[in-house]
């Protein structure tokens, strides 16, 4: 089992059996803490020296190396002599700790607090309670006075206070006001400047029938705020005091900072449940609408929506109503940006259901429903070589334009985008699709489609090396995502910014690698396996190829679906050219998706290295239309550098071979 690190209290580490690992002296723990704070990024040796000593001694370099060596022996006791470290590694000018995303209690705490917001209240309460139990004291407790730890300590402390208040608010929403009071009482005593905490405590007391105590708490809050901060209570506390005095009805359960929305939701859902029969068609259609909204709320919601979508389609088909089934299938117009399916088997079943329904819907009627079925086929056929996908996309677009239906056209354009990869070099075409999506959606308030348009343009402008333009679309997507609570957007914009750094001539390989690893951390729990699987190794390989470095030689790297194209370069790096040539002969043509150019460039690099003329000619022919683009940058996630460089290398190699 992997090593687990603890920084929510004194810095420590435990082995796979849960036993504490001896980390020696305070400077050893300081080095470990500093590397954990860096979050898998490289900390230069010079930086460690500056952090460890105000006035570094003459032997500081040797001392740090001694500390690192001792930590390596403690953290990897079974590592054979003279084999490279896998956890605390040397990279470029310094060191990095390659801990897994769940191997540090602080990182797990952040993930748990974020996940709790997406869970049902009971599950969210359990998750927050468990996460708060991981705290053993102040974060990085023994390094409270160190400048390098100050920002991270403050950030984690604020996150913990937020989690305490979130847990209290969840208890109130669940009708557990009495359970919330003791923790909140201690919380405000320790942090009297937290107005939200005072608000929660007063409300909890009121809901337990202690109106006098609630008013006394608000008076105490006013006194402390004035005496310690010189500020009067904010409007929320003043309004709560007035509401308590007047027994305002909205103070009943389901109130709180977000209580009005929670109350309306609960009351409406209850009426709907009583009024609409469980087997009705209306309920089935409403379910699909909920699944569509759920899919954009984050990883847990996306996974749940994907899981239940097929069941809703099956239920509609069982009712034997083709028009209902068409609406159920077509209502799930969740924007799709990545061209590899998260669940290919499910996608194939959805396409089959859409085709069956199309055959049953009478031609010439319900044209909008037919267009939505066609758009669904186009989107769910992404990355395949079937001619049906492009045909369905064209027909959906024709119908949508004829009907002048903005939402339908946005859905159809998503299908057109998904089928815009029939050859390399299609970035200008995709840029036009993205531009129309942005303009159309902005005019008609189609927020998620507008975000999709910006993401499409990030990809296209990156492929065309227009990074200022891509930056503008990334900023626009982030702004929309923040305002409309679309957390998955950050996955793509963070990866884009890593790509931007990797494409910069000023960025070193270690710095770009660290940016990719940071971006990859966001994929954990994002609910997008089609995007996540193999992406980080491919990005790091592309970075190495771009800089003329060999592929990694570790056979344990999980290349995911990209293994066939990475394998020849790995074998070459292992000095196994004959096997690399054989592997190259077995490599299939890349899928028609966002990584088409990137994978052809990997083929080109391997073909040149082993002298495979047929593969070189094939790669040159396929890459020629993309001569003006950056290889792989059309994904918006990674790059291998200019395609023109690979075409030039291919031309030179072919000339030498004649």
C-alpha positions as CSV (number, residue, x, y, z in Angstrom):
1,X,0.0,0.0,0.0
2,X,1.2,3.6,-0.7
3,X,2.7,6.0,1.8
4,X,0.2,8.4,3.3
5,X,1.3,11.9,4.4
6,X,-0.2,14.0,7.2
7,X,0.0,17.8,7.4
8,X,-3.3,18.6,9.1
9,X,-1.3,18.8,12.4
10,X,2.4,17.9,12.8
11,X,4.0,16.7,9.6
12,X,4.1,13.0,9.5
13,X,3.9,9.9,7.3
14,X,2.5,6.5,7.6
15,X,3.3,3.3,5.8
16,X,0.8,1.0,4.1
17,X,0.0,-0.7,7.5
18,X,-0.7,2.6,9.2
19,X,2.6,2.7,11.2
20,X,4.3,6.1,11.6
21,X,7.5,6.4,9.6
22,X,10.5,7.9,11.4
23,X,11.3,11.1,9.6
24,X,14.4,12.0,11.7
25,X,15.0,15.7,12.5
26,X,13.0,18.9,12.0
27,X,14.9,19.8,8.8
28,X,14.0,16.5,7.3
29,X,10.3,17.2,8.0
30,X,10.7,20.7,6.7
31,X,12.0,19.4,3.4
32,X,9.1,17.0,3.2
33,X,6.6,19.7,4.1
34,X,8.0,22.1,1.6
35,X,7.7,19.4,-1.2
36,X,4.1,18.6,-0.2
37,X,3.2,22.3,-0.4
38,X,4.6,22.4,-3.9
39,X,2.0,19.8,-5.0
40,X,4.2,17.6,-7.2
41,X,6.0,20.6,-8.6
42,X,9.8,20.8,-8.6
43,X,11.3,22.8,-5.7
44,X,14.8,24.0,-6.7
45,X,17.7,23.1,-4.4
46,X,18.4,26.8,-4.0
47,X,14.9,27.4,-2.8
48,X,15.1,24.6,-0.2
49,X,18.3,26.1,1.1
50,X,16.7,29.6,1.4
51,X,13.7,28.1,3.2
52,X,15.7,26.0,5.6
53,X,18.2,28.6,6.7
54,X,18.1,32.4,7.3
55,X,21.9,32.3,6.9
56,X,22.8,29.1,5.0
57,X,26.0,27.4,6.2
58,X,28.8,26.6,3.7
59,X,27.7,23.0,3.5
60,X,24.0,23.7,2.9
61,X,23.9,22.0,-0.5
62,X,25.4,18.8,0.9
63,X,23.1,19.0,4.0
64,X,19.9,19.2,1.8
65,X,21.1,16.2,-0.3
66,X,21.7,14.3,3.0
67,X,18.2,15.1,4.2
68,X,16.7,14.0,0.9
69,X,18.7,10.8,0.9
70,X,17.5,10.0,4.5
71,X,13.9,10.7,3.5
72,X,14.2,8.4,0.5
73,X,15.4,5.6,2.7
74,X,12.5,6.2,5.1
75,X,9.8,6.5,2.4
76,X,11.1,3.7,0.1
77,X,12.8,1.2,2.4
78,X,12.5,-1.7,-0.1
79,X,14.0,0.2,-3.1
80,X,17.0,-1.7,-4.5
81,X,20.4,0.1,-4.3
82,X,21.2,2.4,-7.3
83,X,17.7,2.3,-8.7
84,X,15.9,5.6,-9.2
85,X,13.5,6.9,-6.6
86,X,9.9,6.9,-7.6
87,X,8.4,9.0,-4.8
88,X,10.9,11.7,-3.8
89,X,12.5,12.3,-7.2
90,X,15.2,14.5,-8.6
91,X,14.0,16.6,-11.4
92,X,16.1,19.2,-13.1
93,X,17.4,21.8,-10.6
94,X,15.7,20.3,-7.6
95,X,13.3,17.8,-6.1
96,X,9.6,16.8,-6.3
97,X,7.4,14.6,-4.3
98,X,5.2,12.4,-6.6
99,X,2.5,11.6,-4.1
100,X,-0.8,10.4,-5.4
101,X,-3.8,12.8,-5.2
102,X,-5.2,10.9,-2.2
103,X,-1.9,10.3,-0.4
104,X,-1.9,13.7,1.5
105,X,-4.6,14.3,4.1
106,X,-4.8,18.0,3.1
107,X,-5.4,17.1,-0.5
108,X,-8.0,14.6,0.5
109,X,-9.6,17.2,2.7
110,X,-10.0,19.6,-0.2
111,X,-11.5,16.9,-2.4
112,X,-13.9,15.9,0.3
113,X,-15.2,19.4,1.0
114,X,-15.7,20.0,-2.8
115,X,-17.4,16.6,-3.2
116,X,-19.7,17.2,-0.2
117,X,-21.4,20.2,-2.1
118,X,-22.5,17.8,-4.8
119,X,-23.9,15.1,-2.6
120,X,-27.4,14.7,-1.0
121,X,-27.4,16.4,2.4
122,X,-27.1,13.2,4.5
123,X,-24.1,12.0,2.5
124,X,-22.6,15.5,2.4
125,X,-22.9,15.7,6.2
126,X,-21.1,12.3,6.6
127,X,-18.4,13.3,4.2
128,X,-17.7,16.7,6.0
129,X,-17.7,15.0,9.4
130,X,-15.3,12.4,8.3
131,X,-13.0,15.0,6.7
132,X,-13.0,17.3,9.7
133,X,-11.9,14.3,11.8
134,X,-8.6,14.1,9.9
135,X,-7.4,17.3,11.5
136,X,-4.9,16.6,14.3
137,X,-4.0,20.2,15.0
138,X,-3.1,23.3,13.0
139,X,-1.9,22.5,9.5
140,X,1.9,22.2,9.3
141,X,1.9,22.7,13.0
142,X,5.6,22.8,13.7
143,X,6.2,25.3,10.9
144,X,3.9,28.0,12.0
145,X,6.6,30.7,11.9
146,X,8.1,29.7,8.5
147,X,7.3,32.1,5.7
148,X,7.2,29.3,3.1
149,X,4.3,27.6,5.0
150,X,2.3,30.7,5.9
151,X,0.1,31.0,2.8
152,X,-0.7,27.3,2.7
153,X,-1.5,27.2,6.5
154,X,-3.8,30.1,6.1
155,X,-5.5,28.6,3.1
156,X,-6.1,25.3,4.8
157,X,-7.3,27.0,8.0
158,X,-9.8,29.0,6.1
159,X,-11.0,25.9,4.3
160,X,-11.5,24.1,7.6
161,X,-13.6,27.0,9.0
162,X,-15.6,26.9,5.8
163,X,-16.2,23.2,6.2
164,X,-17.2,23.6,9.9
165,X,-19.8,26.1,8.8
166,X,-20.9,24.1,5.8
167,X,-21.5,21.1,8.2
168,X,-23.5,23.2,10.5
169,X,-25.6,24.6,7.7
170,X,-26.2,21.0,6.4
171,X,-27.4,19.9,9.9
172,X,-29.8,22.8,10.0
173,X,-31.1,21.9,6.5
174,X,-31.7,18.3,7.8
175,X,-33.5,19.5,10.9
176,X,-30.6,18.7,13.3
177,X,-30.4,22.1,14.9
178,X,-29.7,20.8,18.3
179,X,-26.7,18.8,17.0
180,X,-25.3,22.0,15.4
181,X,-25.3,24.2,18.5
182,X,-22.3,22.8,20.5
183,X,-19.9,22.9,17.6
184,X,-21.0,26.3,16.5
185,X,-20.7,27.7,20.1
186,X,-17.1,26.6,20.3
187,X,-16.5,27.8,16.7
188,X,-17.6,31.4,17.4
189,X,-15.7,31.5,20.6
190,X,-12.5,30.7,18.8
191,X,-13.3,32.7,15.7
192,X,-15.5,35.7,16.7
193,X,-15.0,37.5,13.4
194,X,-17.0,34.9,11.5
195,X,-20.4,36.5,10.9
196,X,-21.7,33.4,9.0
197,X,-21.0,31.3,12.1
198,X,-22.9,33.7,14.4
199,X,-25.8,33.7,12.0
200,X,-25.9,29.9,12.0
201,X,-25.6,29.6,15.8
202,X,-28.4,32.1,16.4
203,X,-30.6,30.3,13.9
204,X,-29.8,26.9,15.4
205,X,-30.8,28.2,18.9
206,X,-34.0,29.7,17.6
207,X,-35.0,26.4,15.9
208,X,-34.5,24.5,19.2
209,X,-37.0,26.8,20.9
210,X,-34.4,29.0,22.5
211,X,-35.4,32.4,21.2
212,X,-33.9,34.3,24.1
213,X,-30.5,32.6,23.7
214,X,-30.6,33.3,20.0
215,X,-31.1,37.0,20.6
216,X,-28.4,36.9,23.3
217,X,-25.9,35.4,20.8
218,X,-26.6,38.1,18.3
219,X,-26.1,40.8,21.0
220,X,-22.8,39.1,21.9
221,X,-21.8,39.0,18.3
222,X,-22.4,42.8,18.0
223,X,-20.4,43.5,21.0
224,X,-17.4,41.4,19.9
225,X,-17.4,42.7,16.4
226,X,-17.5,46.3,17.5
227,X,-14.8,45.8,20.2
228,X,-12.4,43.6,18.3
229,X,-12.9,44.8,14.7
230,X,-14.5,48.2,15.1
231,X,-17.3,47.2,12.8
232,X,-21.0,46.9,13.1
233,X,-22.7,43.5,12.3
234,X,-23.5,43.1,8.6
235,X,-27.0,43.2,7.2
236,X,-27.5,39.4,7.4
237,X,-27.1,39.4,11.2
238,X,-29.2,42.6,11.6
239,X,-32.0,41.1,9.5
240,X,-31.9,37.8,11.4
241,X,-32.3,39.6,14.7
242,X,-35.4,41.4,13.4
243,X,-36.8,38.1,12.0
244,X,-36.3,36.3,15.3
245,X,-38.1,39.1,17.2
246,X,-41.0,38.8,14.7
247,X,-41.0,35.0,14.4
248,X,-40.6,35.2,10.7
249,X,-42.0,32.1,8.9
250,X,-38.9,31.7,6.7
251,X,-36.8,30.9,9.8
252,X,-38.4,27.4,9.9
253,X,-36.3,24.5,8.6
254,X,-34.9,24.9,5.1
255,X,-33.8,28.4,5.8
256,X,-30.2,29.6,5.8
257,X,-27.9,31.6,3.4
258,X,-29.3,29.3,0.7
259,X,-32.5,28.4,2.5
260,X,-35.0,30.1,0.2
261,X,-33.9,28.1,-2.8
262,X,-33.8,24.9,-0.6
263,X,-37.3,25.6,0.7
264,X,-38.7,26.2,-2.7
265,X,-37.1,23.0,-4.1
266,X,-38.3,20.9,-1.2
267,X,-41.9,22.2,-1.4
268,X,-42.1,22.0,-5.2
269,X,-40.7,18.5,-5.2
270,X,-43.1,17.4,-2.6
271,X,-46.1,18.7,-4.5
272,X,-44.8,17.2,-7.7
273,X,-44.4,13.8,-6.0
274,X,-48.0,13.9,-4.7
275,X,-49.5,15.2,-7.9
276,X,-47.8,13.4,-10.7
277,X,-48.2,9.6,-10.7
278,X,-45.0,7.6,-10.6
279,X,-45.5,5.9,-13.9
280,X,-46.5,8.9,-15.9
281,X,-44.9,10.1,-19.1
282,X,-44.5,13.6,-17.6
283,X,-42.4,12.2,-14.8
284,X,-40.1,10.4,-17.2
285,X,-39.6,13.5,-19.3
286,X,-39.0,15.6,-16.1
287,X,-36.4,13.0,-15.1
288,X,-34.4,13.5,-18.3
289,X,-34.5,17.3,-17.7
290,X,-33.0,16.8,-14.2
291,X,-30.4,14.4,-15.6
292,X,-29.4,17.1,-18.1
293,X,-28.9,19.7,-15.4
294,X,-27.2,17.1,-13.1
295,X,-24.6,16.4,-15.8
296,X,-23.0,19.8,-15.7
297,X,-22.8,20.0,-11.8
298,X,-19.5,18.1,-11.5
299,X,-18.0,14.6,-11.6
300,X,-20.5,12.9,-9.3
301,X,-23.5,14.5,-11.1
302,X,-22.1,13.6,-14.5
303,X,-21.5,10.0,-13.6
304,X,-25.0,9.7,-12.1
305,X,-26.6,11.3,-15.2
306,X,-24.7,9.0,-17.5
307,X,-25.7,6.0,-15.4
308,X,-29.5,6.8,-15.3
309,X,-29.8,8.2,-18.9
310,X,-29.9,4.7,-20.5
311,X,-32.5,3.5,-18.0
312,X,-34.7,6.5,-18.9
313,X,-34.4,5.7,-22.6
314,X,-35.2,2.0,-21.9
315,X,-38.3,3.0,-19.8
316,X,-39.6,5.2,-22.7
317,X,-39.1,2.5,-25.2
318,X,-41.0,0.0,-23.0
319,X,-44.0,2.4,-23.1
320,X,-44.1,1.9,-26.9
321,X,-44.5,5.7,-27.6
322,X,-42.0,6.7,-30.3
323,X,-42.7,10.4,-29.9
324,X,-42.1,10.2,-26.1
325,X,-38.9,8.2,-26.7
326,X,-37.7,10.8,-29.2
327,X,-38.2,13.5,-26.6
328,X,-36.5,11.5,-23.9
329,X,-33.5,10.8,-26.1
330,X,-33.3,14.3,-27.6
331,X,-33.8,16.2,-24.3
332,X,-30.3,15.2,-23.1
333,X,-28.5,17.9,-25.1
334,X,-25.6,18.2,-22.7
335,X,-22.7,20.0,-24.5
336,X,-19.8,17.6,-25.4
337,X,-16.3,18.9,-26.0
338,X,-14.1,15.8,-25.9
339,X,-14.1,13.5,-28.9
340,X,-13.5,10.2,-27.1
341,X,-16.6,8.7,-25.4
342,X,-16.6,8.2,-21.7
343,X,-18.5,4.9,-22.2
344,X,-18.3,3.6,-25.8
345,X,-20.7,0.7,-25.1
346,X,-23.3,3.0,-23.7
347,X,-22.9,5.4,-26.5
348,X,-23.5,2.6,-29.0
349,X,-26.7,1.6,-27.2
350,X,-27.9,5.2,-27.3
351,X,-27.2,5.4,-31.0
352,X,-29.1,2.2,-31.6
353,X,-32.1,3.4,-29.6
354,X,-32.0,6.7,-31.5
355,X,-31.9,4.9,-34.8
356,X,-34.9,2.6,-33.8
357,X,-36.9,5.7,-32.7
358,X,-36.1,7.5,-36.0
359,X,-37.5,4.6,-37.9
360,X,-40.7,4.7,-35.9
361,X,-41.3,8.5,-36.0
362,X,-43.4,9.3,-39.1
363,X,-41.4,11.3,-41.7
364,X,-42.4,14.8,-42.3
365,X,-43.8,15.4,-38.7
366,X,-42.1,16.2,-35.4
367,X,-39.1,17.6,-37.3
368,X,-37.5,19.1,-34.2
369,X,-37.6,15.7,-32.5
370,X,-36.1,14.1,-35.5
371,X,-33.3,16.6,-35.6
372,X,-32.5,16.0,-31.9
373,X,-32.3,12.3,-32.6
374,X,-29.9,12.9,-35.5
375,X,-27.8,15.3,-33.3
376,X,-27.7,12.6,-30.6
377,X,-26.4,10.1,-33.2
378,X,-23.8,12.6,-34.4
379,X,-22.6,13.3,-30.8
380,X,-22.6,9.8,-29.6
381,X,-20.8,8.5,-32.8
382,X,-17.8,10.7,-32.0
383,X,-14.4,9.3,-32.8
384,X,-15.7,6.4,-34.9
385,X,-15.1,5.9,-38.6
386,X,-18.8,5.4,-39.4
387,X,-20.2,7.5,-42.2
388,X,-23.4,7.7,-40.3
389,X,-22.1,10.3,-37.8
390,X,-21.2,13.0,-40.4
391,X,-24.5,12.3,-42.3
392,X,-26.6,12.6,-39.1
393,X,-24.8,15.9,-38.2
394,X,-25.5,17.4,-41.6
395,X,-29.2,16.4,-41.6
396,X,-29.7,17.7,-38.0
397,X,-28.1,21.1,-38.9
398,X,-30.3,21.4,-42.0
399,X,-33.5,20.8,-40.1
400,X,-32.4,23.2,-37.2
401,X,-31.6,26.0,-39.7
402,X,-34.9,25.5,-41.5
403,X,-36.9,25.6,-38.2
404,X,-35.0,28.6,-37.0
405,X,-34.7,27.0,-33.5
406,X,-31.7,28.4,-31.6
407,X,-31.4,25.7,-29.0
408,X,-31.9,23.0,-31.6
409,X,-29.2,24.6,-33.8
410,X,-26.8,24.7,-30.9
411,X,-27.3,21.0,-30.3
412,X,-26.9,20.2,-34.0
413,X,-23.7,22.3,-34.2
414,X,-22.3,20.2,-31.3
415,X,-22.9,17.2,-33.5
416,X,-21.3,18.9,-36.5
417,X,-18.2,19.7,-34.3
418,X,-18.0,16.1,-33.1
419,X,-17.8,15.0,-36.7
420,X,-15.4,17.7,-37.9
421,X,-12.3,15.4,-37.7
422,X,-12.4,13.6,-41.0
423,X,-8.9,14.8,-41.9
424,X,-6.1,16.6,-40.2
425,X,-5.9,20.4,-40.3
426,X,-9.6,21.2,-39.6
427,X,-8.9,23.8,-37.0
428,X,-10.3,26.7,-39.1
429,X,-13.5,24.7,-39.7
430,X,-13.9,24.1,-36.0
431,X,-13.1,27.7,-35.2
432,X,-16.1,28.7,-37.3
433,X,-18.4,26.3,-35.5
434,X,-17.2,27.6,-32.2
435,X,-17.7,31.3,-33.3
436,X,-21.3,30.5,-34.4
437,X,-22.0,28.7,-31.1
438,X,-20.8,31.7,-29.1
439,X,-22.7,34.3,-31.0
440,X,-25.9,32.2,-31.2
441,X,-25.9,31.2,-27.6
442,X,-25.1,34.7,-26.3
443,X,-28.1,36.1,-28.2
444,X,-30.5,33.5,-26.9
445,X,-29.2,32.9,-23.3
446,X,-27.9,29.3,-24.0
447,X,-25.3,29.4,-21.3
448,X,-23.9,25.9,-21.6
449,X,-23.7,26.1,-25.4
450,X,-22.0,29.4,-25.1
451,X,-19.4,27.8,-22.8
452,X,-19.0,25.0,-25.4
453,X,-18.4,27.6,-28.1
454,X,-15.6,29.2,-26.1
455,X,-14.0,25.8,-25.4
456,X,-14.2,24.9,-29.1
457,X,-12.4,28.2,-29.9
458,X,-9.8,27.6,-27.3
459,X,-8.9,24.4,-29.1
460,X,-9.0,25.9,-32.6
461,X,-7.0,29.1,-31.7
462,X,-4.4,26.9,-29.9
463,X,-4.0,24.7,-33.0
464,X,-3.5,27.9,-35.0
465,X,-0.9,29.2,-32.4
466,X,-3.2,32.2,-31.6
467,X,-2.7,32.0,-27.9
468,X,-3.9,35.6,-27.2
469,X,-7.2,34.7,-28.9
470,X,-7.4,31.4,-27.0
471,X,-6.7,33.3,-23.7
472,X,-9.7,35.5,-24.3
473,X,-12.0,32.5,-24.8
474,X,-10.5,30.7,-21.7
475,X,-11.2,33.8,-19.6
476,X,-14.8,34.1,-21.0
477,X,-15.4,30.4,-20.3
478,X,-14.1,30.7,-16.7
479,X,-16.3,33.8,-16.1
480,X,-19.4,32.0,-17.3
481,X,-18.6,28.9,-15.3
482,X,-18.1,30.8,-12.1
483,X,-21.4,32.8,-12.5
484,X,-23.4,29.7,-13.5
485,X,-21.8,27.1,-11.3
486,X,-20.3,24.9,-14.0
487,X,-17.3,23.3,-12.2
488,X,-16.2,21.0,-15.0
489,X,-15.2,24.0,-17.2
490,X,-12.1,24.5,-15.1
491,X,-10.8,21.1,-16.0
492,X,-10.4,22.3,-19.6
493,X,-9.2,25.8,-19.0
494,X,-6.6,24.6,-16.5
495,X,-5.3,22.0,-19.1
496,X,-5.3,24.8,-21.7
497,X,-3.1,26.9,-19.5
498,X,-0.7,24.0,-19.1
499,X,-0.6,23.6,-22.9
500,X,0.1,27.3,-23.3
501,X,3.0,27.0,-20.9
502,X,4.3,23.9,-22.7
503,X,4.1,25.7,-26.0
504,X,6.2,28.6,-24.7
505,X,9.9,28.5,-25.6
506,X,10.6,30.1,-22.2
507,X,9.2,27.2,-20.2
508,X,11.5,24.4,-19.2
509,X,10.4,20.7,-19.4
510,X,10.2,20.3,-15.6
511,X,8.0,23.4,-15.3
512,X,5.7,22.3,-18.1
513,X,5.5,18.8,-16.6
514,X,4.5,20.3,-13.3
515,X,1.7,22.3,-15.0
516,X,0.4,19.2,-16.7
517,X,0.4,17.3,-13.4
518,X,-1.5,20.1,-11.7
519,X,-4.1,20.0,-14.5
520,X,-4.3,16.2,-14.3
521,X,-5.2,16.5,-10.6
522,X,-8.5,18.1,-11.5
523,X,-9.5,15.0,-13.5
524,X,-9.6,13.0,-10.3
525,X,-13.3,12.5,-9.7
526,X,-14.3,14.7,-12.7
527,X,-16.4,11.8,-14.1
528,X,-14.8,11.9,-17.6
529,X,-12.8,8.6,-18.0
530,X,-12.7,9.1,-21.8
531,X,-10.7,12.3,-21.2
532,X,-8.7,11.2,-18.2
533,X,-7.4,7.7,-19.2
534,X,-3.9,8.0,-20.5
535,X,-4.0,11.7,-21.0
536,X,-1.3,12.8,-18.6
537,X,1.3,10.2,-19.9
538,X,0.5,11.3,-23.5
539,X,0.9,15.0,-22.6
540,X,4.3,14.3,-20.9
541,X,5.4,12.1,-23.9
542,X,4.4,14.9,-26.3
543,X,6.5,17.4,-24.2
544,X,9.5,15.1,-24.4
545,X,9.1,14.6,-28.1
546,X,8.7,18.3,-28.7
547,X,12.0,18.9,-26.9
548,X,13.9,16.0,-28.6
549,X,14.0,13.9,-25.5
550,X,13.5,10.1,-25.4
551,X,10.2,8.6,-24.3
552,X,10.0,7.3,-20.7
553,X,11.2,3.7,-20.4
554,X,9.0,2.6,-17.5
555,X,6.8,-0.3,-18.7
556,X,4.4,0.4,-15.8
557,X,3.1,3.7,-17.3
558,X,-0.6,3.4,-18.1
559,X,-0.9,4.8,-21.6
560,X,-4.6,3.9,-21.8
561,X,-6.0,4.1,-25.3
562,X,-2.8,5.7,-26.6
563,X,-0.5,2.7,-26.0
564,X,-0.3,1.6,-29.7
565,X,1.2,5.0,-30.7
566,X,3.4,5.4,-27.7
567,X,4.8,1.9,-27.7
568,X,7.3,2.3,-30.6
569,X,8.9,5.3,-29.0
570,X,9.1,3.6,-25.6
571,X,10.8,0.6,-27.2
572,X,13.3,2.9,-29.0
573,X,14.1,4.6,-25.7
574,X,14.7,1.1,-24.3
575,X,17.2,0.5,-27.2
576,X,15.0,-2.2,-28.8
577,X,14.8,-0.9,-32.4
578,X,13.8,-4.1,-34.0
579,X,10.8,-4.5,-31.6
580,X,10.0,-0.8,-32.2
581,X,9.9,-1.4,-35.9
582,X,7.6,-4.3,-35.4
583,X,5.3,-2.3,-33.1
584,X,5.2,0.5,-35.6
585,X,4.0,-1.9,-38.4
586,X,1.1,-2.9,-36.1
587,X,0.0,0.7,-35.3
588,X,-3.4,1.5,-36.6
589,X,-4.4,4.8,-38.1
590,X,-5.3,7.2,-35.3
591,X,-9.0,7.8,-34.5
592,X,-10.6,10.8,-36.1
593,X,-10.7,13.0,-33.1
594,X,-9.0,15.9,-31.4
595,X,-5.7,14.0,-31.1
596,X,-5.5,13.0,-34.7
597,X,-2.5,15.2,-35.5
598,X,-0.7,14.4,-32.3
599,X,-0.8,10.7,-32.9
600,X,0.3,11.0,-36.5
601,X,3.3,13.0,-35.2
602,X,4.2,10.1,-32.9
603,X,4.0,7.8,-35.9
604,X,6.2,10.1,-37.8
605,X,8.8,10.4,-35.1
606,X,9.0,6.6,-34.7
607,X,9.0,6.0,-38.5
608,X,12.0,8.3,-39.0
609,X,13.9,6.6,-36.2
610,X,13.4,3.1,-37.6
611,X,13.6,4.1,-41.3
612,X,10.1,2.8,-42.1
613,X,9.5,4.5,-45.5
614,X,5.9,3.4,-45.9
615,X,5.0,4.8,-42.5
616,X,6.8,8.0,-43.2
617,X,5.0,8.5,-46.5
618,X,1.6,7.7,-44.8
619,X,2.4,10.2,-42.0
620,X,3.5,12.9,-44.4
621,X,0.3,12.5,-46.5
622,X,-2.0,12.6,-43.5
623,X,-0.3,15.5,-41.8
624,X,0.1,17.7,-44.9
625,X,-3.3,19.5,-44.5
626,X,-2.2,20.5,-40.9
627,X,1.1,22.1,-41.9
628,X,0.1,25.5,-40.4
629,X,-1.0,24.0,-37.1
630,X,0.6,23.0,-33.8
631,X,0.4,19.2,-33.4
632,X,-2.1,18.2,-30.7
633,X,-2.8,21.8,-29.7
634,X,-6.3,21.4,-31.3
635,X,-7.2,19.3,-28.3
636,X,-6.8,22.4,-26.1
637,X,-4.8,20.2,-23.7
638,X,-1.4,19.3,-25.0
639,X,1.0,19.9,-27.9
640,X,4.0,18.3,-29.7
641,X,5.1,21.5,-31.4
642,X,4.6,22.7,-35.0
643,X,3.4,20.1,-37.5
644,X,5.7,21.8,-40.0
645,X,8.7,20.6,-38.1
646,X,7.5,16.9,-38.4
647,X,6.8,17.4,-42.1
648,X,10.3,18.9,-42.7
649,X,11.9,15.9,-40.8
650,X,9.8,13.5,-42.8
651,X,10.8,15.1,-46.1
652,X,14.5,15.1,-45.2
653,X,14.3,11.4,-44.0
654,X,12.5,10.4,-47.2
655,X,15.1,12.2,-49.3
656,X,17.9,10.4,-47.6
657,X,16.1,7.1,-48.2
658,X,15.9,7.5,-52.0
